[in-house]
Amino acid sequence: MTLPTNSDAGRENFRTSVIQLERPGDPSVFGEQTRAEAAEIIARYPIGQSRSALLPLLHLVQSEQGYVTADGIAFCAERLGLTKAQVSAVVTFYTMYKRVPTGEYLVSVCTNTLCGMLGGDEIFAALGEALDLGDNETTADATITLEHAECLAACDYAPIVTVNYEFFDNQTVASARELVAALRDGERPLPSRGAPLCSFKQIERQIAGFHDAETLAPDANSTGVPTEVGVRLAVERGHTAPSYAVERTDRRSAENGAATAPPTAPPTAPPTATPTTSAHDAPLNTSVSDPEHPQDSGGDAKPEPGSAATAGG
Ligand code: FES
C-alpha cells in the first residue's frame, strides 16, 4: 500500500498558505452583513472577553471565502482588537481552519490508530489514487478536497470517513470509492447519522452558529447501538455516576482544607456575591445581556492595555 504523497499541487498549496500569512490583508472585502453577523457572534461572549469569539469568527470568514485568507485574518483581528499575528497563530494551530481553497466537499479519512488498523490507511490510499490527490489537495473541478484526519471521535464505527464533518460509518475501500464517485456526480449521499450533507461553506456557517433551515436536520439521529452500549449496560446493572456538584465540592474541600476554605456568603447576600465553584462558573454579562457595554458587540473592540494584543503584529 502506498499512501498519497504531496505532488506539485501540494507544494503549490503550501506556497499559497504561506502567502496568506505574509499578505497584509484587507478587512473591507467583508460587507455589512458579515460585520453584523460578526457583532452577533461577539455578543455571545462575556464583556471584556471578546477575543473568545475568534474561533466562530474564523468559521464565519471561512464560510464566505472557502478558506481563511489574509483578508479573513485581518477582518478577525480588526473586529476583536487582536494582532494579525495572534489570529494567524490560531489559524495555523487548528486543522479545521483551511489555508488554501477548499472544495465543495471536504472528505476526511481517519487514519488514527483504530481506524488505520481497520482499513483507514487503505481507504486513504485508494481515494488518493482514485482522485489523483495527495493529502489536503483539491480536485481540479473544486468538488473534493481530500485529507487524512486524526481521531474523528467515532471509533465505535471505525473505519470512519466524514464529508463536511458528517459521518459515514464502517467504511471499506469499495464504499468510500462509491461515496466520492457519487459526490463527483453531483449526488449527496445520506450520512450514516446526523444531518444531511451540505456544502463546505454551508457547514462552516453552521459551525459559526448560523443555522439555515434547509441545511438542518433537527430530528436526525446522531447516535446508534455501538455508541449506547455502555449506557445500556449501566442502566441494566443499576450503575449510577456520583453527582457532579458533590464531586466538585469534595474536591475543592480536599484541595483547600477546612481552615482555608473561602467564607460562605450569608443567606441574605445578593446573587452576585455568592461564591462560585470556580471563576469559570461565575455568571458573566455579555453585551447581549448588558446593553450598557455596546463596545463588545463588534467592530470597536480595543486591546486591553498591557495585553498581548497590544504587542507586535
Ligand atoms: S480512531 Fe478513527 S474515529 Fe477514532
Residues whose N, C-alpha, C, O or C-beta is under 5 A from the ligand:
A	BS01	FES	C110 N112 T113 L114 C115 C151 L152 A153 A154 C155 I160
